[in-house]
């Protein structure tokens, strides 16, 4: 949210530790150090120098992009002191603070997102609070996740819109607003994308936003506990339910849905969201943000993905079932019968002796007089 810049200082840039520096092509440097005899020597590149200050570090970074890992006798001794603990080595030696064993999102995933998916937004609106990457496209299914704060606390309110067809993030709003004002923003952009809206009702703040959206006339809500796959099922309490979902009741499932999505290459575009993913850890077995950090973007997009995985497949299933049911309904008209019988069945058909059975007898005035009691019993 500000202009703060991070400059990583890697251990192999300190000449005191790199007199016998070498590079190893492997995925797990800990496994290599414990099982050197299993690796061939052609994966090792020696980089000794009489004067380590003259080393070309750009060359080292180029090798690292190809899968090489730096190592030295000092590095080996430090790994041994850390008892070959992968988490501690990642944090203490490799400047990889995303590599903690307690992180919800694996460091390899966040690094891939950083390298391949993060993009500058095509539009920045509302004082840099609203970022847009893609405009709405006809025929695409969108979901809007709304995480609400009071507007005057440390937490931020957040709106995330995802494109379920292309599996990517298309819009993000992060700011401190009262719940009713946030509803007006959600109403505008939710209608723009025709998005299914899911609101976090935890703590009661989301209730004000959901009710305000209803007052504004928003129609496309996700209501927890309502069977969206059975539109014909009557629920007497459906109108009393507040649109949204209680995040804390399904926290583990919702976060798991987001974690699974990013593992299957869901495209995260926002650097703000990626920053929260780096500080999102398991605390006493419960996924939560580290102290002093936030998780508002994660909450919003996780809800959107969770609901999308539930709602859209069931709606598609209902559409296909309804189509199959309608296709099974047919009207068979026998060629041996006069079609006027089906067109106007109120007119009775008469047959006379010696006449063709299929020949129609047009009713006369006498016929109506005869059967007058049927039309006017009095």
C-alpha positions in Angstrom: 0.0 0.0 0.0 3.1 2.3 0.1 6.4 2.8 -1.6 8.4 0.5 0.7 10.9 -1.6 -1.3 12.5 -4.9 -0.3 16.2 -5.6 -1.2 17.2 -9.2 -0.4 20.8 -9.8 0.8 21.8 -13.4 -0.2 24.5 -15.2 1.8 26.5 -16.0 -1.4 27.0 -12.3 -2.0 29.1 -12.0 1.1 32.8 -12.8 0.2 33.5 -14.2 3.6 31.3 -17.3 2.9 32.0 -17.9 -0.8 35.7 -18.7 -1.2 34.8 -22.2 -2.4 31.4 -21.4 -3.9 29.9 -24.0 -6.2 26.5 -24.5 -7.8 24.4 -27.7 -7.7 21.5 -28.5 -10.1 18.9 -30.1 -7.8 15.4 -29.4 -6.4 16.3 -30.1 -2.7 19.7 -28.9 -1.5 19.2 -30.7 1.8 18.7 -34.0 0.1 21.8 -33.4 -2.0 24.0 -32.7 1.1 22.7 -35.8 2.8 23.1 -38.1 -0.3 25.9 -36.7 -2.4 26.9 -40.2 -3.5 23.6 -40.6 -5.3 24.2 -37.5 -7.5 26.5 -37.4 -10.5 29.4 -34.9 -10.6 28.3 -33.3 -13.9 25.5 -31.4 -12.0 28.1 -29.4 -10.0 29.7 -26.2 -11.3 32.7 -24.9 -9.4 33.1 -21.2 -9.0 36.3 -20.6 -7.0 38.1 -17.3 -7.2 41.2 -15.8 -5.7 39.3 -12.6 -5.2 35.6 -13.2 -4.4 34.9 -9.4 -4.8 35.4 -9.8 -8.5 32.6 -12.4 -8.9 29.8 -11.8 -11.5 26.6 -12.3 -9.5 24.4 -11.9 -12.6 25.9 -15.2 -13.9 25.0 -16.9 -10.6 21.4 -15.7 -10.8 21.2 -16.9 -14.4 22.3 -20.4 -13.3 19.7 -20.3 -10.4 16.9 -19.6 -12.9 18.0 -22.8 -14.6 17.5 -24.8 -11.4 21.0 -24.5 -9.8 21.4 -23.9 -6.0 24.5 -22.2 -4.5 26.5 -24.0 -1.9 29.9 -23.8 -0.1 31.7 -25.3 2.8 30.3 -22.5 5.1 26.8 -23.2 3.8 27.2 -26.9 4.5 28.4 -26.2 8.1 25.5 -23.9 8.7 23.0 -26.5 7.4 24.5 -29.0 9.7 24.1 -26.7 12.7 20.5 -26.3 11.8 20.2 -30.1 11.9 19.2 -30.2 8.2 15.8 -28.6 9.0 14.4 -27.6 5.6 12.2 -24.8 7.1 15.0 -23.3 9.1 17.5 -23.4 6.2 14.9 -21.8 3.9 14.3 -19.0 6.4 17.7 -18.4 8.0 20.0 -18.9 5.0 18.1 -18.6 1.7 16.2 -15.4 2.5 13.1 -17.4 1.6 10.6 -16.3 4.3 7.8 -17.9 2.3 9.4 -21.3 2.9 8.2 -21.9 6.4 6.7 -25.3 7.1 3.7 -23.5 8.7 2.8 -21.5 5.6 -0.6 -22.4 4.0 0.8 -21.7 0.5 3.9 -23.5 -0.6 6.8 -21.2 -1.5 7.2 -22.8 -4.9 3.6 -21.8 -5.7 4.0 -18.2 -4.6 7.3 -17.9 -6.5 5.6 -19.2 -9.7 2.7 -16.7 -9.2 5.2 -13.9 -8.7 7.1 -14.8 -11.8 4.2 -15.8 -14.2 0.9 -14.4 -13.0 1.3 -11.1 -11.2 0.4 -8.2 -13.6 0.0 -4.5 -13.3 -3.7 -3.6 -13.5 -5.0 -2.1 -16.7 -6.9 0.5 -14.6 -6.4 2.0 -11.1 -9.5 3.9 -9.8 -10.7 5.4 -6.5 -7.3 6.6 -5.4 -5.5 3.3 -6.2 -8.0 1.3 -4.1 -9.7 -0.4 -7.1 -7.6 -2.4 -9.6 -9.1 -3.8 -12.8 -7.3 -6.4 -15.0 -10.0 -7.4 -17.4 -13.4 -6.0 -18.4 -16.5 -8.2 -18.4 -17.0 -10.6 -21.3 -20.4 -11.9 -22.5 -21.2 -15.4 -21.6 -18.6 -15.7 -18.8 -19.5 -16.6 -15.2 -18.3 -14.2 -12.5 -18.3 -14.5 -8.7 -17.8 -11.5 -6.3 -16.5 -12.1 -2.8 -17.1 -9.3 -0.3 -15.2 -9.2 3.0 -16.5 -6.4 5.3 -14.8 -4.5 8.1 -16.2 -1.7 10.3 -14.4 0.9 8.3 -12.5 2.4 11.2 -10.5 -0.6 12.4 -7.1 -2.0 11.3 -8.7 -4.4 8.9 -9.7 -3.5 5.4 -12.8 -4.1 3.5 -12.2 -6.0 0.2 -14.1 -7.0 -2.9 -12.7 -9.6 -5.3 -14.2 -10.6 -8.6 -13.0 -13.8 -10.4 -13.7 -15.1 -13.9 -14.7 -18.7 -13.3 -14.4 -19.6 -17.0 -10.8 -18.4 -17.5 -9.8 -19.1 -13.8 -8.3 -15.8 -13.0 -8.7 -12.7 -10.9 -10.2 -9.7 -12.8 -11.0 -7.0 -10.2 -9.9 -6.1 -6.7 -11.0 -3.3 -4.3 -9.2 -2.8 -0.9 -10.1 0.1 1.4 -11.5 1.2 4.7 -15.2 2.0 4.2 -18.4 1.7 6.3 -20.5 -1.4 5.4 -23.3 0.5 3.6 -20.8 2.4 1.4 -19.0 -0.8 0.5 -22.4 -2.2 -0.6 -22.8 0.7 -3.1 -19.4 -0.2 -4.7 -20.2 -3.9 -4.7 -23.6 -3.1 -6.3 -22.0 -1.1 -9.1 -19.2 -3.6 -10.1 -21.3 -6.7 -9.3 -23.9 -5.5 -11.9 -21.1 -4.6 -14.3 -19.9 -8.2 -14.3 -23.3 -9.8 -13.6 -21.5 -11.6 -10.7 -22.9 -14.0 -8.2 -22.3 -12.2 -4.9 -21.2 -13.9 -1.7 -20.7 -11.8 1.5 -18.9 -12.8 4.7 -21.5 -12.5 7.6 -19.0 -13.3 10.3 -19.1 -10.7 13.1 -22.3 -9.0 11.8 -20.6 -6.4 9.6 -21.5 -8.3 6.5 -25.2 -8.3 7.4 -25.4 -4.5 6.9 -23.7 -4.8 3.5 -26.0 -7.7 2.4 -29.2 -5.9 3.5 -28.0 -2.7 1.7 -27.4 -4.6 -1.5 -31.0 -6.0 -1.2 -32.3 -2.5 -0.8 -30.5 -1.3 -3.9 -32.1 -4.2 -5.8 -29.2 -6.6 -6.3 -30.6 -10.0 -7.3 -27.8 -12.4 -7.8 -26.9 -13.6 -4.3 -25.5 -16.8 -2.9 -27.5 -17.8 0.2 -25.9 -20.4 2.4 -28.2 -23.4 3.2 -30.4 -22.8 0.1 -30.3 -25.7 -2.4 -29.4 -23.8 -5.6 -29.7 -27.0 -7.6 -33.4 -27.3 -6.8 -35.2 -24.1 -7.8 -38.6 -25.8 -7.4 -38.1 -26.8 -3.8 -40.2 -24.5 -1.5 -38.4 -23.3 1.6 -40.6 -21.3 3.9 -37.6 -19.6 5.6 -35.7 -18.7 2.4 -36.9 -15.1 2.4 -35.8 -14.7 6.0 -32.2 -15.8 5.4 -29.5 -13.2 5.0 -27.6 -13.6 1.7 -24.0 -14.6 2.3 -22.0 -17.2 4.2 -20.5 -17.5 7.7 -16.8 -17.8 7.0 -15.7 -19.1 10.4 -18.1 -22.0 10.2 -16.4 -23.3 7.1 -13.0 -21.6 7.3 -10.9 -24.7 6.7 -12.9 -25.8 3.6 -13.0 -22.3 2.1 -9.2 -21.8 2.5 -8.6 -25.3 1.2 -10.6 -24.5 -1.9 -8.4 -21.4 -2.6 -5.1 -23.3 -1.9 -6.2 -26.1 -4.3 -7.1 -23.6 -6.9 -3.7 -21.9 -6.9 -2.0 -25.3 -7.0 -4.0 -25.9 -10.2 -2.8 -22.6 -11.7 -5.6 -20.3 -10.8 -4.2 -16.9 -12.0 -3.6 -14.5 -9.1 -3.0 -11.0 -10.6 -2.7 -8.8 -7.5 0.5 -8.1 -5.7 -1.5 -7.1 -2.6 -3.1 -10.6 -2.6 0.3 -12.3 -3.1 1.7 -10.3 -0.2 -1.0 -11.7 2.1 -0.4 -15.2 0.9 3.2 -14.9 2.1 2.1 -14.2 5.7 -0.8 -16.6 5.9 0.2 -19.5 8.2 -1.3 -22.3 10.4 -1.6 -21.1 14.0 -2.5 -24.0 16.3 -3.8 -25.9 13.2 -6.0 -23.0 12.1 -5.2 -21.0 8.9 -4.8 -17.4 9.8 -2.6 -14.3 9.2 0.5 -13.6 11.1 0.4 -10.9 13.8 0.6 -7.4 12.3 -0.5 -8.6 8.8 -3.9 -8.9 7.0 -5.9 -11.6 5.2 -8.8 -9.6 3.8 -8.0 -10.3 0.1 -7.5 -14.0 0.9 -10.9 -14.1 2.6 -12.7 -12.5 -0.3 -11.2 -14.5 -3.1 -11.4 -17.8 -1.2 -15.1 -17.3 -0.6 -15.6 -16.5 -4.3 -13.8 -19.7 -5.4 -15.5 -21.9 -2.8 -18.9 -20.7 -3.8 -18.1 -21.0 -7.5 -17.0 -24.6 -7.1 -20.3 -25.4 -5.4 -22.8 -23.2 -7.2 -21.9 -23.3 -10.9 -21.5 -27.1 -11.4 -24.9 -27.6 -9.7 -26.6 -25.0 -11.8 -25.1 -26.5 -15.0 -26.3 -29.9 -13.8 -29.8 -28.5 -13.3 -29.9 -26.9 -16.7 -28.9 -30.2 -18.4 -31.5 -32.1 -16.4 -34.2 -29.6 -17.2 -33.3 -29.8 -20.9 -33.4 -33.6 -20.9 -36.8 -33.5 -19.2 -38.3 -31.0 -21.7 -36.9 -33.0 -24.6 -38.6 -36.1 -23.2 -42.0 -34.4 -23.4 -43.6 -34.9 -26.8 -47.1 -34.8 -28.3 -47.9 -37.6 -30.7 -50.7 -36.8 -33.2 -52.2 -39.8 -35.0 -52.6 -39.3 -38.7 -55.9 -41.2 -38.6 -57.6 -38.5 -36.4 -58.7 -35.0 -37.4 -56.2 -32.5 -36.0 -59.0 -30.1 -35.2 -59.9 -32.4 -32.3 -56.6 -31.4 -30.6 -56.9 -27.8 -31.6 -60.4 -27.3 -30.2 -61.4 -30.2 -28.1 -64.5 -28.5 -26.7 -66.4 -29.1 -30.0 -67.9 -32.6 -29.8 -67.4 -35.0 -32.7 -70.5 -36.8 -34.0 -70.8 -40.0 -36.0 -73.9 -41.0 -38.1 -74.8 -44.4 -39.4 -73.5 -45.0 -42.8 -70.9 -42.1 -42.5 -67.2 -42.5 -42.4 -66.1 -42.5 -38.8 -63.4 -40.0 -39.5 -65.8 -37.6 -41.3 -66.5 -34.6 -39.1 -70.1 -33.6 -38.4 -70.5 -29.8 -38.0 -72.9 -29.0 -35.1 -76.1 -27.2 -35.9 -78.5 -24.9 -34.0 -80.6 -28.0 -33.1 -77.6 -29.6 -31.5 -76.9 -26.7 -29.3 -80.6 -26.5 -28.3 -80.6 -30.2 -27.5 -77.5 -29.9 -25.2 -78.4 -26.5 -23.8 -78.7 -27.9 -20.3 -74.9 -28.5 -20.4 -74.1 -24.9 -20.9 -76.8 -23.3 -18.7 -78.2 -25.8 -16.2 -80.6 -23.1 -14.8 
